[in-house]
């Protein structure tokens, strides 16, 4: 069983620092789509908050942070962790692994966008 020990906080966006060692990037059109999705459906961020460490460095959600800044957000939802350095590195890698793949047929037939 998973024990939930963290809670969502809302903090000023200027306090949250991007991770300089973030292993993923999103560019150009895909980034523009992320900015648009945050503008169109900002409530989504409340259920997918940024994950930060005790120094306010992003462990999960670096591209969302960048998109939130571009979208003009002044506050962001975060979950603050107190993980060890090894736990932080493990989370960063595991959070950035894309398991599975899209079922393009189902997307084309069952979803509008």
Buried (B, 14 or more C-beta within 10 A) or exposed (E): EEEEEEEEEEBEBEEBBBBEEBEEEBEEEEBEEBBEBBBEEEEEBEEEBBBBBEEBBBBBBBBBBBBBBBBEBEBBBBBBBEBEEEEBEEBBEEBEEEEEEEEEEEEEEEEEE
